[in-house]
């Protein structure tokens, strides 16, 4: 059973207090260096193209509970999936989800595989040089999980220990910055099982992900180290650079559903806490 969850449950006040909202610093995930595609986006006005097609193509891993994943019936669910559904409805189009692994997810925008990405992506300064982002729709804090019998107690002890991470993710970069030796994995489930088997010392991710895993797999004995990994991390929708009309329409949709409480309800349905950023 995952320990310390009850004591570490973040509130919006706790997450946003002190230093305020801050995006985790990390290197930009691999993506095309084509300046033309980054500056102008595909096919001129992408919002017009989306509305003409009657659909918006949305990049998502589809394996990241509770953000976007398949339930026992095989249906794609998750709070980011529900948020994207709301945005698509406000744009007057149908959502079409294109699932791919994290390491190629962001690059798929430049490749034209989909129009936007919603997948717990932080709008870092490096990414904003190449892509545009919506207003943030969620904020959470980073934690580090270890096996129950680990001698480690604090995030201050990360340096020199092995960590199972997707290397280009926010938390992979944050763990590397803290001095961990990264062991590449394809996703969180693989990472946390390696920790529980004693193959690696730890894995870093956000509190929400650890809580959801604990609810689904109470048989896996892991616990969370004391302290927070990095700064509270925002999540925003990623899209091609220079698509101002699309960004404005998405921002309007997100802001509407944050203001009227729709997002708060979605978050509580999946993780029992409100992750909506404060204004």
DRENKEVEX-950014 format. One record per atom (N, C-alpha, C, O, CB): residue in three letters; x negated, y, z. Coordinates in steps of 0.001 Angstrom, whole numbers, plus 500000, padded with zeros to 6 digits. Each point is the difference from the previous one (the first is absolute). Glycine has a CB too. Example, Ala and Ser with C-alpha at 12.3 -4.5 7.8 and 13.67 -1.06 7.14 Angstrom:
% residues 2
Ala486810494310507800/Ala500890501190500000/Ala499100501200500000/Ala498964499981500665/Ala502928498846500581/Ser498458502223498034/Ser499180501190500060/Ser500770501090500730/Ser499491501108500169/Ser499325498264497686/
//
This chain:
% residues 279
Unk499151498798500000/Unk500849501202500000/Unk499128501234500000/Unk499022500064500744/Unk502803498718500477/Unk498506502189497968/Unk499245501243499935/Unk500228500792501271/Unk501137500344500324/Unk499033499692497167/Unk498764500256503228/Unk500122500739501238/Unk499792501478499772/Unk499473500410498966/Unk499752497598502284/Unk501193502803499727/Unk499842501455500028/Unk500968500739499088/Unk499984501231499978/Unk497650498389500556/Unk503199499686498718/Unk500905500676499074/Unk500943500944500750/Unk500170501152499599/Unk499696496874498847/Unk500741501498502630/Unk500965500838500691/Unk499347501271500523/Unk500581501081499911/Unk500717496878500710/Unk497497501915499923/Unk499328501159500574/Unk499502500960498943/Unk499840501189500276/Unk499511497411501638/Unk500399500910496877/Unk499385500830498980/Unk501002500540498996/Unk499607500641499025/Unk498335498044501264/Unk503342501070499927/Unk501007500471499045/Unk499905501511499872/Unk500173500709500992/Unk501350497359499575/Unk498205502449498223/Unk499838501443499855/Unk501339500708499873/Unk500959499449499461/Unk496839500155499459/Unk502255501602501575/Unk501141500867499751/Unk499567501064499011/Unk498807500195499767/Unk502163499378502541/Unk500010501120497105/Unk499639501063499062/Unk499183501071500711/Unk499057500540499422/Unk503022499010499232/Unk498277500768502609/Unk499253501009500733/Unk498567499551500235/Unk499067500790499857/Unk503047499967501235/Unk497704497948499276/Unk498669499495500270/Unk499153499945498734/Unk498821500353500007/Unk502109498331501891/Unk499695500866497016/Unk499263499881498753/Unk499534501346499482/Unk498916500111499427/Unk502398497864500052/Unk499501503042500723/Unk499734501278499359/Unk499415501028500951/Unk499668501111499588/Unk502174498398498859/Unk498030500130502816/Unk499475500954500961/Unk498506500187499866/Unk499328499262499279/Unk502496500114502249/Unk497668501610499166/Unk498555500210500045/Unk499458500497498695/Unk500151501176499666/Unk499690497064502017/Unk499526500876497568/Unk499328500405498762/Unk500981500249498877/Unk499624500588498986/Unk498399498110501711/Unk503245500869499449/Unk500973500199498933/Unk499877498935498953/Unk499223499055500138/Unk500736503371500279/Unk500830497735498510/Unk499979499011498931/Unk498673500059499291/Unk499530501085499658/Unk502948499081500062/Unk496896498670500047/Unk498744499963499255/Unk499944498754499169/Unk500338498920500485/Unk498511502395501284/Unk500738498797497004/Unk499852498826499134/Unk498691499323500300/Unk499001500667500271/Unk502385500394497939/Unk498602497614501744/Unk498765499254500180/Unk499074500267498836/Unk500435500019498848/Unk500769498211502454/Unk497504501980498990/Unk499023500263498946/Unk499494498693499437/Unk499589499125500762/Unk499747503028500328/Unk500679497686497603/Unk499472498817499344/Unk499664500304498569/Unk500459500992499434/Unk500861497556502072/Unk497867500583497905/Unk499631500172498596/Unk501185499690499118/Unk500834499160500342/Unk496789500256500168/Unk502458501248498369/Unk501080499787499042/Unk499932498598499440/Unk498939499531499590/Unk501066502899499839/Unk501163496891500556/Unk500056498665499412/Unk499669500082498520/Unk500182501039499365/Unk501540498237502327/Unk497788499610497765/Unk499591499969498600/Unk501134500442499100/Unk501124499508500103/Unk497274498652500403/Unk501292502784498602/Unk501020500486499083/Unk499313500552498778/Unk498785500198499983/Unk502801500322501901/Unk499209499728497091/Unk499456500478498750/Unk499379501362500165/Unk500501500823500765/Unk501184497855498014/Unk497225501575500511/Unk499373501301500026/Unk500404500843498823/Unk499363501018499730/Unk498753497997501483/Unk502912500603498084/Unk500454500728498823/Unk500648501308500431/Unk501090499993500573/Unk499250497847498166/Unk498993503295500987/Unk500494501284500456/Unk501336500344499376/Unk500850500610500649/Unk496814500124499669/Unk502533498878498419/Unk501243500362499330/Unk501192499357500669/Unk501021500652500215/Unk497738499595497656/Unk501119498450502467/Unk501130499328500623/Unk500245500542501392/Unk501145500093500441/Unk498378497864498221/Unk499393502406502042/Unk500162500502501355/Unk500619501389499997/Unk500808500310500875/Unk497231498325499849/Unk501598502225498296/Unk500465501375499997/Unk501431500146499488/Unk500785500765500559/Unk496865499927499122/Unk502683498589499275/Unk501277500250499358/Unk501046498935500276/Unk501189500232499782/Unk497566500954498484/Unk500817497634502217/Unk500935498914500237/Unk500459499412498690/Unk499796500605498947/Unk500938500461503177/Unk499889497752497917/Unk500419499324498785/Unk501186500678499343/Unk500954500379500680/Unk498195497513500275/Unk500804502263497741/Unk501133500398499169/Unk500617501326500442/Unk501220500095500129/Unk499218497498499449/Unk498743503427500656/Unk500531501324500287/Unk500747500072501311/Unk499458499637501044/Unk500693500723496545/Unk501105500110502373/Unk500808500136501198/Unk500499498618500437/Unk500926499446499408/Unk499764502903499909/Unk498689497113501717/Unk500316498636500417/Unk501415499896500564/Unk500656498974499821/Unk496919500652500653/Unk502906501415500204/Unk501359499950500523/Unk501009499869498857/Unk500953499226500091/Unk498338502161501892/Unk500495499368496954/Unk500883499904498837/Unk499948498607499383/Unk501024499445499602/Unk498649503001499968/Unk499111496996500355/Unk499842498644499453/Unk500738498976500859/Unk500665499106499477/Unk497104501545499568/Unk502110499486502260/Unk500661499081500930/Unk501519500074499844/Unk500674498973499929/Unk497404501275501681/Unk502449500962498339/Unk501449500147499876/Unk500509499521498648/Unk501099499453499902/Unk498789502474501662/Unk499314498277497399/Unk500403499512498671/Unk500037498476499970/Unk500866499403499361/Unk498135502645499583/Unk500049497330501757/Unk499943498537500053/Unk501052499419500930/Unk500386498839499864/Unk497186501288499650/Unk502894500691501438/Unk500993499517500957/Unk499415499157501110/Unk500731499330500729/Unk500893500726497452/Unk497050499975501951/Unk499350499216501048/Unk498686500646500399/Unk499364500694499206/Unk501714497214499930/Unk498525501852502116/Unk498693500421500484/Unk499230498767500429/Unk500492499212500806/Unk500405503037499937/Unk497908497576498731/Unk499170498835500310/Unk499168500322501233/Unk499305501015500052/Unk500611498274497503/Unk500167499832503434/Unk499419500263501317/Unk498978498922500333/Unk500339498819500067/Unk501784502320500691/Unk496629499265499449/Unk498951499066500392/Unk500052499709501487/Unk500142500909500818/Unk498439499930497319/Unk501301497871502210/Unk500087499571501396/Unk499357498629500125/Unk500087499187499080/Unk502037502152501291/Unk497228498396500765/Unk499426498667500211/Unk501081498929500066/Unk499879498951499367/Unk498211502097501850/Unk502954499214499540/Unk501075499022500152/Unk499683498882500973/Unk500752499031500102/Unk499892501498497604/Unk498237499597503017/Unk499611498962500967/Unk499652500609501352/Unk499415499328500849/Unk499741499254497270/Unk501200502698502091/Unk499521500754501151/Unk501168500315500937/Unk500632501050499884/Unk497496499937498726/Unk502145498112502298/Unk501090500166500946/Unk499597500985501104/Unk498887499903500517/Unk501918497750498984/Unk500059503282500870/Unk501396500201499609/Unk500167501049498888/Unk501114500459499747/Unk499532498906502579/Unk498259501011497015/Unk500062501081499005/Unk500750499571498734/Unk500967500645499595/Unk496866500240501302/Unk501716498032498490/Unk500644499442498826/Unk499609498542499886/Unk498818499691499848/Unk501191502548498987/Unk500964496848501236/Unk499697498572500034/Unk501243499220499580/Unk501077500574499836/Unk497201499768502003/Unk501565498355497989/Unk501120499145499617/Unk500507499249501225/Unk499219499388500729/Unk499858500372496929/Unk502227500289502564/Unk500578499290501140/Unk500136498512499684/Unk499535499538498958/Unk501703502548501732/Unk499397497172500206/Unk500081498548499847/Unk500777499578498760/Unk499832498882499513/Unk500028500933502949/Unk500991501073497022/Unk500747499691498790/Unk499251500376498731/Unk500449499707498892/Unk501622500619502404/Unk496780500327498877/Unk499224500443498845/Unk500292501425499571/Unk499393500497499051/Unk500565497167500234/Unk500967503005501401/Unk500373501366499657/Unk498937500983500476/Unk499471499861501102/Unk502955499510499031/Unk497259501627499033/Unk499060501046500381/Unk500685500956500969/Unk501031500590499678/Unk497758499216498103/Unk500628500343503412/Unk500561500856501044/Unk498861500819500611/Unk498874499971499505/Unk503008498361500983/Unk498413502387500578/Unk498989500801500676/Unk500394501462500048/Unk500795500459499179/Unk497469497926500086/Unk501175502364501709/Unk500459501380500123/Unk499500500884498863/Unk500680500961499638/Unk499374498730502821/Unk498774500016496963/Unk499576500784498851/Unk500841499675498768/Unk500257500873499170/Unk497425499205501771/Unk502736498693498944/Unk500878499632498896/Unk501322500751500108/Unk500520500479498992/Unk498401497249500881/Unk501633502382501344/Unk501254500715500169/Unk499832501500499746/Unk500893500646499452/Unk499825497619502201/Unk498143502278498746/Unk499733501419499732/Unk499913500236498495/Unk500566500966499487/Unk498207499255502715/Unk500524498904497095/Unk499880500134498544/Unk501358499861499324/Unk500271500683499013/Unk497398498408501106/Unk503178500042500396/Unk501356499868499453/Unk500768501322500108/Unk500708500389499071/Unk499294497170501554/Unk499852503129500518/Unk500665501285500189/Unk499497501034498999/Unk500784500747499415/Unk499505498723503011/Unk498395500562497387/Unk499414500954499049/Unk500511499730498591/Unk500395500925499291/Unk497552499268502148/Unk502045498542498156/Unk500487499650498658/Unk501449500425499818/Unk500367500540498956/Unk498046497525500978/Unk502413501692501081/Unk501408500386499908/Unk500149501506499844/Unk500840500465499230/Unk499776497553502160/Unk498580502743499332/Unk500064501458499899/Unk499536500497498631/Unk500457501040499526/Unk499161499102502940/Unk499473499113496902/Unk499562500360498653/Unk501006499553498940/Unk499902500387498836/Unk497728499446501936/Unk503332499353499643/Unk501016499523499072/Unk499543498846499134/Unk500499499822498888/Unk500398502444501108/Unk498145496934500507/Unk499461498887499213/Unk499927498741500861/Unk500197500046501215/Unk498474501566497358/Unk501043497266500772/Unk499841498730500700/Unk498527499785500372/Unk499115500308499202/Unk502876498737499553/Unk497738500431502442/Unk498621499679500361/Unk499580498649499418/Unk500740499020500086/Unk499518502322502024/Unk498556498616497302/Unk499424498753499489/Unk498663499810500710/Unk499085500806499831/Unk502076499414497877/Unk498727498716503086/Unk498805499794500809/Unk498994499126499277/Unk500327498927499492/Unk501042501326502570/Unk497399500233497903/Unk498895499276499378/Unk499011499660501112/Unk499362500886500568/Unk500942500301497168/Unk499578497532502566/Unk499181499574501133/Unk498592499607499559/Unk499812499309498998/Unk502262499916502164/Unk496937501235499619/Unk498608499686499698/Unk499183500096501277/Unk500449500590500983/Unk499803500263496650/Unk498548498571502361/Unk499145500037501177/Unk499496501416500259/Unk499911500822499088/Unk499414496802500487/Unk500348502640501687/Unk499579501333500416/Unk498840500543499168/Unk500042501152499568/Unk500728498283502718/Unk498204499761497484/Unk498779500506499378/Unk500210500528498591/Unk499169500764499510/Unk499589497630501869/Unk502323501226497954/Unk500287500530498670/Unk501263500848499985/Unk500457500416498935/Unk498413497601500085/Unk501695502241502152/Unk501300500670500074/Unk499930501442499517/Unk500792500402499148/Unk499803498120502757/Unk498473502260498623/Unk499918501413499632/Unk499578500156498544/Unk500510500868499292/Unk498928499716503082/Unk499633498578497182/Unk499542500087498614/Unk501127499753499005/Unk499917500451498858/Unk497838498803501897/Unk503291500042499653/Unk501123499723499109/Unk500751501241499547/Unk500673499977498970/Unk499525497861502156/Unk499689503265499649/Unk500631501250499580/Unk499298500544498758/Unk500658500365499025/Unk500011500135503363/Unk498004499557497644/Unk499242500457498836/Unk500197499077498810/Unk500009500448498853/Unk498314500575502675/Unk501836497685498746/Unk500164499032498914/Unk501411500021499416/Unk500263499333498999/Unk497999499249502083/Unk502649502180499533/Unk501360500099499493/Unk500876498810500327/Unk501039499810499367/Unk498052501561498847/Unk500512497817502768/Unk500803498835500366/Unk501267500401500750/Unk501010499299499940/Unk496900499342500160/Unk502033502479500600/Unk501160500508500722/Unk499856501501500153/Unk498947500566499710/Unk501348497247501521/Unk500775502829499226/Unk500056501456500064/Unk499526500558501336/Unk499367501054500045/Unk502509498852498354/Unk498428499392502687/Unk499619500438501338/Unk499572498777500811/Unk500248498861499603/Unk501356503120500289/Unk497752498271501248/Unk499657498927500931/Unk500486500406501380/Unk499758501119500452/Unk498216498186498174/Unk502719499767502047/Unk500358500184501405/Unk499536498758500735/Unk500571498921499837/Unk501443502563499620/Unk496936498673501361/Unk499387498821500620/Unk499100500399501170/Unk498840499593500067/Unk501250499215497721/Unk500455501993503136/Unk499233500420501171/Unk498678500654499584/Unk498950499686500562/Unk502104498457500775/Unk498995502759497687/Unk498795500641499479/Unk499836501383500618/Unk500914500823499954/Unk499305497895497890/Unk498612501528502731/Unk499707501305500596/Unk499539500976498921/Unk499180499638499156/Unk500204499254503028/Unk501124502332497828/Unk499595501006499014/Unk498680500664500375/Unk499977501172500378/Unk502428499224499101/Unk496508498866500418/Unk498690500524500371/Unk499535501056499005/Unk500515500091498886/Unk498926497721502192/Unk499588502975499338/Unk499454501045499129/Unk499419499400498728/Unk500148500570498919/Unk499359500838503090/Unk499830497443498114/Unk499413499354498825/Unk501067499582499005/Unk499835500187498795/Unk498275499018502616/Unk502961500243499073/Unk501076499566499106/Unk500719501196499379/Unk500424499946498846/Unk499861497980502535/Unk499847503144499385/Unk500702501165499477/Unk499232500688498878/Unk500579500796499260/Unk500452499499502974/Unk497691499417497625/Unk499244500535498870/Unk500437499363498680/Unk499833500596498936/Unk498233499822502600/Unk502487498382498534/Unk500327499233498799/Unk501505499804499821/Unk500487499910498873/Unk497323498938501356/Unk502920501087500874/Unk501435499739499954/Unk500758501062500777/Unk499424500721500815/Unk500134496823498965/Unk501741502545499958/Unk500889500819500814/Unk500746499113500986/Unk500136498793499796/Unk500110502882498332/Unk500237498949502949/Unk500726499288501042/Unk501259500759500380/Unk500065501225499898/Unk497789497805500953/Unk503132500222499585/Unk501204500596500566/Unk499699500540501390/Unk498893499846500515/Unk502559498586498149/Unk499551502204501934/Unk499902500304501421/Unk499900498672500755/Unk500552498999499542/Unk500780503180500195/Unk497985497787501397/Unk499925498752500777/Unk501381499571500484/Unk500821500833500386/Unk496850499766500335/Unk502575498097499252/Unk501281499470500463/Unk499857499161501267/Unk501008499628500602/Unk499775500380497038/Unk497971499680502784/Unk499787499193501205/Unk498641500325500600/Unk499092500452499303/Unk502370497709499778/Unk498413501607502201/Unk498718500175500679/Unk499871498907501061/Unk500967499686500694/Unk499044502840498887/Unk498798496900500542/Unk499755498950500986/Unk498546500072500435/Unk499220500769499438/Unk502574497751499552/Unk497837500685502007/Unk498637500030500508/Unk499319498655499818/Unk500648498953499996/Unk500022502790501654/Unk498018498300498201/Unk499227498793499765/Unk499638499272501285/Unk499719500623501023/Unk499397500441496938/Unk500893497607501972/Unk499605499151501120/Unk499061498913499491/Unk499879499793498793/Unk502304500668502414/Unk497160498854499709/Unk499089498913499655/Unk500420498750500761/Unk500130500023501224/Unk497972501606498337/Unk502108497280499706/Unk500405498744500609/Unk498850499026500123/Unk499170499897499097/Unk503087500453499987/Unk497686498926502041/Unk498984498973500246/Unk500690498764500562/Unk501160500059500408/Unk497042501693500010/Unk501080497131499602/Unk500537498788500620/Unk500144500210501501/Unk499258500780500597/Unk499688497790497612/Unk502009500735502398/Unk500249500169501431/Unk498773499741500855/Unk499819500638501037/Unk502514498710498542/Unk496814499712499992/Unk498833499663500813/Unk498767500828499644/Unk498903499705500473/Unk502012498000499732/Unk499251503319498971/Unk498868500859499640/Unk499525500784501223/Unk500818500440500807/Unk500047499747496825/Unk497820499991502512/Unk499488500815501110/Unk500163501500499752/Unk499802500802500913/Unk498567497382499576/Unk501985502196498297/Unk500112501418499657/Unk501251500607500631/Unk501037499345500103/Unk497743500233497736/Unk501108501673502578/Unk501107500657500677/Unk500404501334499386/Unk501137500439500173/Unk498107498435501863/Unk499836501780497246/Unk500263501359499534/Unk499558500189498556/Unk499102499309499520/Unk500634501513502820/Unk500902500121496971/Unk499588500347498637/Unk498589500581499983/Unk499379500074498940/Unk503018500343500457/Unk497093499996501753/Unk498623500498500080/Unk498974498891499784/Unk498810500275499841/Unk501977501496501726/Unk499674496968498426/Unk499100498850499844/Unk500037499400498593/Unk499513498887499802/Unk500806500644502616/Unk500237501167496619/Unk500139499465498645/Unk498658499737499327/Unk499830498973499342/Unk502318502243500485/Unk496909499691500330/Unk498727499944499274/Unk499294498662500174/Unk499873499488501112/Unk499920502969499178/Unk499748496981498584/Unk499240498769500012/Unk500833498737499992/Unk499449498900500009/Unk498851502349501169/Unk503011498883498804/Unk500875498832499994/Unk500675499847498636/Unk500176500975499269/Unk500208499289503211/Unk499990498499497192/Unk500615499728498700/Unk501483500368500022/Unk500689499798500999/Unk497651498350498596/Unk502136502394499284/Unk501403500423499902/Unk500569499565498662/Unk499438500309498950/Unk500127501662502559/Unk501548497314498528/Unk500682499569498780/Unk500855501153499488/Unk500933500431500679/Unk499085497144500088/Unk499668502929498034/Unk500692501173499465/Unk500083499948498485/Unk499148499403499341/Unk500066501929502613/Unk501827499301497493/Unk499953500331498577/Unk499123501248499904/Unk500321501041500574/Unk502019497949498901/Unk496563500895499801/Unk498909500968500111/Unk500388501420499606/Unk499491500956500585/Unk498978497181498963/Unk502423502023499473/Unk500337501343499526/Unk501189500604500731/Unk500427501107499673/Unk498671498254498119/Unk501444499930503193/Unk501144500520500745/Unk499547501064500992/Unk498814500123500304/Unk502373497675499437/Unk499784502971500758/Unk499710501016501008/Unk499239499413501177/Unk498977500539500422/Unk503073500695498888/Unk498456497660501213/Unk499433499448501216/Unk498707499242499745/Unk499154499913500890/Unk503136499940500027/Unk497541499600497892/Unk498711499408499657/Unk498903501034500039/Unk498927499754500552/Unk502225498564498037/Unk499106502841500829/Unk499014501070500009/Unk499764500542501408/Unk498873500338500361/Unk501806500243497310/Unk500384499498503115/Unk499861500498501370/Unk499189499026500855/Unk499195500425500829/Unk503001500780498946/Unk498014497490500028/Unk499228499002500745/Unk498527500049499599/Unk499118499884500851/Unk502925498654499312/Unk497693501634498540/Unk498618500114499542/Unk499343501231500606/Unk498838499950500403/Unk501757498881497454/Unk500131502262502210/Unk499468501227500589/Unk499642499797501473/Unk499050500592500511/Unk502322500752497872/Unk499421497793502297/Unk499746499727501416/Unk498872498999500210/Unk499638499703501138/Unk502747500783499312/Unk497046498984498444/Unk498850499116500111/Unk500293498525499887/Unk499118499182500264/Unk499931502532501112/Unk502170497913498238/Unk500334498580499846/Unk499386499441498718/Unk499788500728499030/Unk502357499631502240/Unk497574498342498743/Unk499550499286498802/Unk501240499402499335/Unk500613499078500539/Unk497080500397500478/Unk502678501053497808/Unk501257499603499379/Unk499921498628499334/Unk499029499672499319/Unk501463502732500331/Unk500554496811500567/Unk500199498721499328/Unk501225500188499102/Unk501107500144500517/Unk497861498465501419/Unk500872501394496738/Unk501124500319499108/Unk501119498965500069/Unk499752498795500022/Unk498637502353498478/Unk502851499351501533/Unk501193499152499943/Unk500986500663499049/Unk499813501147499596/Unk499837497977502784/Unk501403500141497267/Unk500982500532499053/Unk501192500646500683/Unk500798500657499331/Unk498493497601499079/Unk500859501577502905/Unk501145500584500669/Unk499950499804501501/Unk499110499323500516/Unk502205500289497438/Unk499652500987502759/Unk499992499999501453/Unk500192498609500579/Unk499317499636500958/Unk501559502672498983/Unk500044496900499498/Unk500241498669500546/Unk498729499157500012/Unk499703499318500981/Unk502652500818498207/Unk496896499919499707/Unk498737499262499940/Unk499036500530501044/Unk499316499225500669/Unk501020500342496885/Unk499606501752502590/Unk499074500612500951/Unk500289499566501430/Unk499088499594500721/Unk500690502354497747/Unk501480498134501947/Unk500333499705501385/Unk499850498504500303/Unk499681499634501131/Unk501895502324498873/Unk498646497183499012/Unk499790498571500234/Unk498510499684500147/Unk499634499151500813/Unk502463500340497892/Unk497051501165500534/Unk498562499800500170/Unk499559500410501401/Unk499139499358500601/Unk500520501026496941/Unk500931500683502968/Unk499689500429501363/Unk500460498949501004/Unk499249499633500904/Unk500951502778498400/Unk501021497106500541/Unk500532499028500954/Unk499233498683499960/Unk499909499313501018/Unk502330501750498743/Unk497202498568499072/Unk499217498777499870/Unk498565500175500482/Unk499257499022500079/Unk502179500340498003/Unk498160501863502241/Unk498642500252500445/Unk498996500116498878/Unk498794499961500243/Unk501786498855501795/Unk499897501326496724/Unk499083500125498852/Unk499391501402499918/Unk498867500161499547/Unk502483498114499222/Unk499400502731501666/Unk499496501372500080/Unk500398500564501361/Unk500852499446500694/Unk499312500881496770/Unk499204500782502902/Unk500207500550501338/Unk501261500843500130/Unk500602500049501073/Unk496956499933499184/Unk502851500689498654/Unk501086500967500142/Unk500570500384498654/Unk499452499653498954/Unk499495501204503122/Unk502162499865497962/Unk500545500648498804/Unk500695501280500421/Unk500622500057501061/Unk499669497721497755/Unk499604503250500352/Unk500637501274500288/Unk501188500236499073/Unk499941499695498808/Unk497863501210501988/Unk503264499635499758/Unk501164500361499195/Unk500863500925500842/Unk499600500393501097/Unk500344497411497595/Unk501232502547500809/Unk500802500905500814/Unk500864499233500993/Unk500258498805499855/Unk499753502836498263/Unk500424499100502896/Unk500782499414501083/Unk501242499290499489/Unk500354498924500483/Unk498801502853501021/Unk501505498830497514/Unk501241499443499465/Unk499776498606499435/Unk500808499097500217/Unk499992503214499269/Unk498097497515499788/Unk499706498715499384/Unk499737498932501054/Unk500486498875499880/Unk498579502314498131/Unk500171499157503018/Unk499752499049501084/Unk501302499624500711/Unk500224498831500312/Unk497473502131499983/Unk503150500023499957/Unk501257499717500700/Unk500891499061499187/Unk500578499053500534/Unk499280503191500577/Unk500243498037497587/Unk500836499161499149/Unk499468498571499942/Unk500775499044500034/Unk499839502973498616/Unk498070497837501263/Unk499417498663499961/Unk500280499257501301/Unk500316498810499984/Unk497891502011498459/Unk501678499876502678/Unk500259499375501294/Unk501427499493500090/Unk500245498931500558/Unk498054502557500482/Unk502646499270498415/Unk501402499583500032/Unk500232498759499140/Unk500792499128500356/Unk499879503253500030/Unk498632497548498480/Unk500167498886499079/Unk499202498763500412/Unk500438498871499779/Unk499955502791498426/Unk498438498555502392/Unk499102498882500349/Unk499563500097501455/Unk498822500240500266/Unk500375499647497355/Unk501716499934503325/Unk499624500074501415/Unk499067498875500428/Unk499429500044501089/Unk502740501055499343/Unk497674497892498712/Unk499116498881500314/Unk498527500342499797/Unk499131499276500485/Unk502706499188498869/Unk497870502624499940/Unk498618500378499718/Unk499492500880501140/Unk500525501086500248/Unk499868498775497239/Unk498574499649503200/Unk499506500686501190/Unk498966501059499640/Unk498819499699499829/Unk501614498238501508/Unk500021503295498552/Unk499096501127499811/Unk500428501115500950/Unk501124500011500502/Unk498450499364497057/Unk499529501541502670/Unk500312501153500833/Unk499347501227499386/Unk499143499891499122/Unk501032498668502958/Unk500241502611498394/Unk499490501252499471/Unk498980500611500944/Unk500191500018501216/Unk501968500346497591/Unk496752500138500618/Unk498997500683500799/Unk500534501331500509/Unk500884500603499392/Unk497306498281499287/Unk501262501563502443/Unk500342501320500507/Unk499489501063499032/Unk498957499827499368/Unk500966499328503018/Unk500815501938497504/Unk499572501102499154/Unk500647499966498632/Unk500660499031499626/Unk497205500987501593/Unk501933501062498042/Unk500601500187498684/Unk498914500035498939/Unk498945500599500204/Unk502981500658500814/Unk498331498101497850/Unk499072499985498881/Unk500256501219499123/Unk501024500064499320/Unk498859497409500738/Unk499208503489499944/Unk500135501185499168/Unk501113500925500474/Unk500449499925501144/Unk498689498746496957/Unk501291502193501004/Unk501079500943500274/Unk501334499407499542/Unk500020499096499165/Unk498382502854500590/Unk502728498560500796/Unk501296499558499492/Unk500047500157498484/Unk499550501013499465/Unk501551499624502712/Unk499435498377497142/Unk499954499966498537/Unk501371500241499392/Unk500988499376500387/Unk497091499049499739/Unk501964502488498917/Unk501217500254499243/Unk500103499033498820/Unk498990499501499502/Unk500942502925501185/Unk501283497322498882/Unk500260499270498762/Unk500803500899499069/Unk500925500686500435/Unk499029497076500773/Unk499686502232497502/Unk500691500816499010/Unk500065499229498687/Unk499254499042499797/Unk499968503101501321/Unk501673498279497996/Unk500142499369498689/Unk498944500561499049/Unk499865501215499859/Unk502620498448500519/Unk496781499458498982/Unk498939500380499058/Unk500550500020498587/Unk500802499144499626/Unk497447499866501882/Unk501315501978497700/Unk500474500135498611/Unk498909500647499159/Unk499022500496500560/Unk503386499700500212/Unk497721499817497899/Unk498977500611499156/Unk499815501483500288/Unk500932500682500425/Unk499602497644497833/Unk498272502156501509/Unk499681501403500209/Unk500751500887499009/Unk500155499655498828/Unk497588499683502039/Unk502721501814499629/Unk500592500999499125/Unk501461499807499664/Unk500548500752499194/Unk497242499483499908/Unk502862498770501498/Unk501425499765499729/Unk500838500768501024/Unk500598499417500904/Unk498901498284498117/Unk500528503630500809/Unk500628500868500995/Unk501501499769500125/Unk500542500031501105/Unk497700501643498424/Unk502430498096499352/Unk501455499781500050/Unk500341498725500758/Unk500942499979500793/Unk499300501227497030/Unk499000497741501940/Unk500228498737500700/Unk499717500166501487/Unk500773499545500842/Unk498631499171497079/Unk499506501923502387/Unk499646500188501409/Unk501069500819500725/Unk500378499668501124/Unk497181500204498274/Unk502925501186499972/Unk501020500832500628/Unk501292499210500242/Unk500638500148501042/Unk498356501870497846/Unk501381497151500147/Unk501226499218500143/Unk499859498955501108/Unk500931499776500774/Unk499564500586496789/Unk498340499004502504/Unk499769499009501054/Unk499935500667501363/Unk500562499486500967/Unk498209499067497406/Unk500550502589501717/Unk499927500731501269/Unk501393500386500495/Unk500308499865501184/Unk497429501006498166/Unk503098499611499732/Unk501366500387500376/Unk500768498803500544/Unk500712500120500997/Unk499266501680497251/Unk499881497047501104/Unk500679498790500456/Unk499519499590501389/Unk500810499760500896/Unk499446499507496721/Unk498436500653502560/Unk499447499581501298/Unk500403500962501105/Unk500401499577501084/Unk497666499363497740/Unk501826502360500900/Unk500327500982501034/Unk501462499906500402/Unk500335500114501179/Unk497885501393497935/Unk502644498285499910/Unk501427499851500295/Unk500249498840500947/Unk500749500129500968/Unk499796500829496798/Unk498822497901501953/Unk500244498806500807/Unk499251500022501330/Unk500373499282500928/Unk499984499465496963/Unk498598502060502215/Unk499388500214501311/Unk500879500911500841/Unk500206499747501187/Unk497500499944497827/Unk502814501371500371/Unk500822500962500736/Unk501322499408500483/Unk500472500333501087/Unk498483501461497563/Unk501644497325500537/Unk501317499457500395/Unk499904498708500814/Unk501022499422500371/Unk499913501614497577/Unk497852498514502328/Unk499823498839500872/Unk500007498656499304/Unk499883498970500664/Unk501161502372501048/Unk499091498633496965/Unk500012498726499287/Unk498692499227500205/Unk500022498792500235/Unk501526502217498070/Unk497317499688501604/Unk498718499316500149/Unk499814499487501425/Unk499482498902500203/Unk499553502548497995/Unk501384499337502781/Unk499890499552501393/Unk500757498698500217/Unk499516499102500690/Unk500255503278500047/Unk501419497517498672/Unk500788498772500135/Unk499303498826499327/Unk499956498900500550/Unk502140502466499525/Unk497361498868498739/Unk499285498932499292/Unk498825499519500843/Unk499807498794500159/Unk500873502177497609/Unk498534499957502773/Unk498851499611500815/Unk500428499169501207/Unk499393498972500301/Unk499415503101498955/Unk502232498375501428/Unk500430499284501206/Unk500544498617499671/Unk499890499082500814/Unk500626503107500256/Unk500061497655497763/Unk500492498684499590/Unk498864498997499862/Unk500185498805500234/Unk501710502304498587/Unk496932499380500799/Unk498875499098499742/Unk498987499942501134/Unk499436498936500257/Unk500881501535497354/Unk499434500646503078/Unk498925500019501002/Unk500418500596501341/Unk499163500150500890/Unk499249500027497234/Unk502849500159502036/Unk500544500461501279/Unk499502501359500433/Unk500344500443501097/Unk499835497215499527/Unk499014503040498554/Unk499534501334500340/Unk500142500893498774/Unk500041499521498866/Unk498345499556502862/Unk501689502216498515/Unk500133500964498920/Unk498613500474499573/Unk499276500597500797/Unk502995500126500063/Unk497360499017497900/Unk498696500385499467/Unk500063501304499201/Unk499015500400499379/Unk500372497183500544/Unk501774503077500096/Unk500155501212499199/Unk499057501079500498/Unk499984500276501200/Unk502414499146498341/Unk496807501206499584/Unk499117501093500448/Unk500818501189500475/Unk501082500274499479/Unk497149498973498911/Unk501237501462502613/Unk500640501230500417/Unk499643501101499027/Unk498926499984499398/Unk501023499294503004/Unk500940501670497446/Unk499762501113499097/Unk498828500838500495/Unk499641500993499368/Unk502791499034500000/
//
